[in-house]
Amino acid sequence: MTILLLGGSPAATSSTGRLLDHVGDKLSALGHHHRKLQVRDLPATALLHGDCSDLAVKRALGAVAEAEAIVIATPIYKASYTGILKAFLDLLPQDGLAGKLVLPLATGGSQSHMLALDYALRPVLHALDARQVLTSIYATSQQLIWNDVTGLTLDPAIGWRVQAGVEDLSTCLNALNHRIDDATYVAPAQPVRLAR
């Protein structure tokens, strides 16, 4: 089953992007395949004008449609998720997340923005008909320690939440995959016994 890592940060290098990559690595370690889409890489004019005929936008919308699960990450600005993420989500059809599992991630400067995920982003994900929106994960910049040599280190307080979120998504994906396998299973034909 495929997972889309959807980055909503306007910055090329950010705590949000590093956290998203970290979650992707943990999912890979559990045997899940993923693709990554950074909204900032889409053509700005097409994104802001809602031009779904643009090839890059078409591909991005296709990546969302093909994914069974989406890990969506955004920095929090002014108590909400980013404008570029909003512009992209606005391009999805009304049921654009139908049948999909969604794990929301966010980063911010302080704990005071922690509820922005639940009050701002979660309602939009439900409005787009997500199958299930998993427990949100919010991390402050102080909880995400970056070192150019050793990479990202998570403060223990957020590390266990990230691990729990990854395991929850993995469990849900495996259960969904199991249900699909059961639904498509065809029992082998029974041998015909001839009467003597």
C-alpha positions as CSV (number, residue, x, y, z in Angstrom):
1,M,0.0,0.0,0.0
2,T,1.3,3.4,-0.9
3,I,1.8,6.4,1.4
4,L,2.1,10.0,0.2
5,L,4.2,12.3,2.3
6,L,2.6,15.7,1.6
7,G,4.8,18.7,2.7
8,G,3.1,22.1,3.2
9,S,6.1,24.1,4.2
10,P,7.1,27.0,1.9
11,A,10.7,26.7,3.0
12,A,13.1,24.3,1.3
13,T,14.8,23.5,4.6
14,S,12.5,23.4,7.6
15,S,11.7,21.6,10.9
16,T,8.5,20.5,9.2
17,G,10.3,18.9,6.3
18,R,12.8,17.1,8.6
19,L,9.9,15.7,10.7
20,L,8.1,14.5,7.6
21,D,11.3,12.8,6.4
22,H,11.8,11.2,9.8
23,V,8.3,9.8,9.7
24,G,8.8,8.5,6.2
25,D,12.0,6.8,7.3
26,K,10.2,5.1,10.2
27,L,7.4,3.9,7.8
28,S,10.0,2.5,5.4
29,A,11.6,0.6,8.3
30,L,8.2,-1.0,8.9
31,G,8.0,-2.1,5.2
32,H,5.8,0.6,3.8
33,H,6.5,2.3,0.5
34,H,6.0,6.1,0.2
35,R,6.3,9.0,-2.3
36,K,6.9,12.6,-1.4
37,L,5.2,15.7,-2.7
38,Q,6.2,19.2,-1.6
39,V,3.5,21.7,-2.4
40,R,6.1,24.5,-2.8
41,D,7.5,22.7,-5.8
42,L,4.3,23.1,-7.8
43,P,4.0,26.1,-10.2
44,A,2.9,29.1,-8.1
45,T,0.7,30.6,-10.8
46,A,-1.2,27.3,-11.5
47,L,-1.6,26.6,-7.7
48,L,-2.9,30.1,-6.9
49,H,-5.2,30.2,-9.9
50,G,-6.5,26.7,-9.3
51,D,-5.3,25.5,-12.7
52,C,-5.9,21.8,-12.6
53,S,-5.0,21.5,-16.3
54,D,-1.3,22.3,-15.4
55,L,0.7,19.0,-15.8
56,A,2.5,19.3,-12.5
57,V,-0.7,20.0,-10.6
58,K,-2.4,17.1,-12.4
59,R,0.4,14.8,-11.3
60,A,0.2,16.0,-7.7
61,L,-3.6,15.4,-7.7
62,G,-3.0,12.0,-9.2
63,A,-0.5,11.2,-6.4
64,V,-3.1,12.0,-3.8
65,A,-5.7,9.9,-5.6
66,E,-3.4,6.9,-5.8
67,A,-2.3,6.9,-2.2
68,E,-4.0,4.8,0.5
69,A,-2.6,7.0,3.2
70,I,-1.3,10.5,3.5
71,V,1.1,12.0,6.0
72,I,0.4,15.7,5.8
73,A,2.9,18.1,7.4
74,T,2.7,21.9,7.9
75,P,4.2,24.6,9.9
76,I,1.7,26.6,11.9
77,Y,1.6,30.3,11.1
78,K,-0.8,32.7,12.8
79,A,-2.7,29.8,14.4
80,S,-3.3,28.0,11.1
81,Y,-1.7,25.7,8.5
82,T,0.1,27.3,5.6
83,G,-1.5,29.2,2.7
84,I,0.2,27.0,0.1
85,L,-1.2,23.9,1.7
86,K,-4.7,25.5,1.7
87,A,-4.4,26.4,-1.9
88,F,-3.5,22.8,-2.8
89,L,-6.2,21.2,-0.6
90,D,-8.7,23.6,-2.4
91,L,-7.8,21.8,-5.7
92,L,-9.0,18.4,-4.4
93,P,-12.5,17.3,-5.2
94,Q,-15.0,17.3,-2.4
95,D,-14.3,13.7,-1.7
96,G,-10.6,14.0,-2.5
97,L,-9.5,12.0,0.6
98,A,-12.3,9.4,0.4
99,G,-11.1,6.0,1.8
100,K,-7.7,7.4,2.8
101,L,-6.0,7.3,6.2
102,V,-4.4,10.6,7.2
103,L,-1.7,11.4,9.7
104,P,-1.4,15.2,10.4
105,L,1.9,16.6,11.5
106,A,2.7,20.2,12.4
107,T,5.5,22.2,13.8
108,G,5.5,25.6,15.5
109,G,7.4,28.0,17.7
110,S,5.6,27.2,20.9
111,Q,3.0,24.9,22.5
112,S,0.4,27.7,22.2
113,H,-0.3,26.7,18.6
114,M,-0.8,23.0,19.4
115,L,-4.6,23.0,18.9
116,A,-4.3,24.6,15.5
117,L,-4.2,21.1,13.9
118,D,-7.5,20.1,15.5
119,Y,-9.3,23.4,15.0
120,A,-8.0,24.4,11.6
121,L,-6.7,21.4,9.6
122,R,-8.7,18.4,11.0
123,P,-12.1,19.8,9.9
124,V,-10.8,20.3,6.3
125,L,-9.5,16.7,6.2
126,H,-12.9,15.4,7.4
127,A,-14.7,17.6,4.9
128,L,-12.6,16.0,2.1
129,D,-14.1,12.6,3.3
130,A,-10.9,11.0,4.8
131,R,-11.6,7.5,6.0
132,Q,-9.8,8.2,9.3
133,V,-7.8,11.1,10.6
134,L,-5.3,9.7,13.1
135,T,-4.2,11.5,16.2
136,S,-2.4,14.7,15.3
137,I,1.3,15.2,16.1
138,Y,2.5,18.7,17.0
139,A,6.2,19.5,17.7
140,T,7.9,22.7,18.7
141,S,11.2,23.7,17.1
142,Q,12.9,23.0,20.5
143,Q,11.7,19.4,20.3
144,L,13.3,18.8,16.9
145,I,17.1,19.1,17.3
146,W,19.0,19.2,14.0
147,N,22.7,18.5,13.6
148,D,24.4,18.6,10.2
149,V,26.4,15.5,11.1
150,T,23.9,13.3,13.1
151,G,20.7,14.6,11.5
152,L,17.4,14.9,13.4
153,T,17.1,14.0,17.0
154,L,13.6,14.1,18.7
155,D,13.1,15.2,22.2
156,P,11.8,12.2,24.2
157,A,8.5,14.0,24.9
158,I,7.7,14.1,21.1
159,G,9.7,11.1,20.1
160,W,7.2,8.6,21.7
161,R,4.2,10.5,20.1
162,V,5.9,10.2,16.7
163,Q,6.6,6.5,17.2
164,A,3.0,5.9,18.4
165,G,1.6,7.8,15.3
166,V,3.8,5.8,12.9
167,E,2.8,2.5,14.5
168,D,-0.9,3.5,14.5
169,L,-0.7,4.4,10.8
170,S,1.2,1.1,10.0
171,T,-1.4,-0.9,12.0
172,C,-4.3,0.7,10.2
173,L,-2.7,0.2,6.8
174,N,-2.0,-3.4,7.5
175,A,-5.6,-4.0,8.7
176,L,-6.9,-2.3,5.6
177,N,-4.6,-4.3,3.4
178,H,-5.8,-7.5,5.2
179,R,-9.5,-6.6,4.6
180,I,-8.8,-6.0,0.9
181,D,-7.0,-9.3,0.6
182,D,-9.9,-11.1,2.3
183,A,-12.4,-9.4,0.0
184,T,-10.5,-10.4,-3.1
185,Y,-9.7,-13.9,-2.0
186,V,-11.2,-16.6,-4.2
187,A,-11.4,-20.0,-2.7
188,P,-9.8,-22.8,-4.9
189,A,-12.3,-24.9,-6.7
190,Q,-13.2,-28.1,-4.9
191,P,-12.4,-31.3,-6.9
192,V,-15.4,-32.9,-8.4
193,R,-16.0,-36.5,-7.1
194,L,-17.5,-38.8,-9.6
195,A,-20.0,-41.3,-8.3
196,R,-19.1,-45.0,-8.7
